[in-house]
């Protein structure tokens, strides 16, 4: 990367880079780009696509809807600033057309 490219990139990203910092940032970016070039060297044309590094699967429990005791529902609704039936009532946040 050239210093002019760094300046354009910083301008587009709305980042203010001082003149004395430009050489350091340029060296850091060029080191990162060199590393990316190393990663592009191996031939991976015959490798199958990988979606996960491990074969682990989701081991969480099933999401089962269970009824809640009326006493607990009433306690929760009593703390609501406003309610409508058995629901919290909130201000409208999305306008529909």
Secondary structure in CASP SS format (residue, H / E / C, confidence):
PFRMAT SS
TARGET T0000
AUTHOR 0000-0000-0000
METHOD secondary structure of the structure
MODEL  1
X C 1.00
X C 1.00
X H 1.00
X H 1.00
X H 1.00
X H 1.00
X H 1.00
X H 1.00
X H 1.00
X H 1.00
X H 1.00
X H 1.00
X C 1.00
X C 1.00
X C 1.00
X C 1.00
X C 1.00
X C 1.00
X H 1.00
X H 1.00
X H 1.00
X H 1.00
X H 1.00
X H 1.00
X H 1.00
X H 1.00
X H 1.00
X H 1.00
X H 1.00
X H 1.00
X H 1.00
X H 1.00
X H 1.00
X H 1.00
X H 1.00
X H 1.00
X H 1.00
X H 1.00
X H 1.00
X C 1.00
X C 1.00
X C 1.00
X C 1.00
X C 1.00
X C 1.00
X C 1.00
X C 1.00
X C 1.00
X C 1.00
X C 1.00
X C 1.00
X C 1.00
X C 1.00
X C 1.00
X C 1.00
X C 1.00
X C 1.00
X C 1.00
X C 1.00
X C 1.00
X C 1.00
X C 1.00
X C 1.00
X C 1.00
X C 1.00
X C 1.00
X C 1.00
X C 1.00
X C 1.00
X H 1.00
X H 1.00
X H 1.00
X H 1.00
X H 1.00
X H 1.00
X H 1.00
X H 1.00
X H 1.00
X C 1.00
X C 1.00
X C 1.00
X C 1.00
X E 1.00
X E 1.00
X C 1.00
X C 1.00
X E 1.00
X E 1.00
X C 1.00
X C 1.00
X C 1.00
X C 1.00
X C 1.00
X C 1.00
X C 1.00
X C 1.00
X C 1.00
END
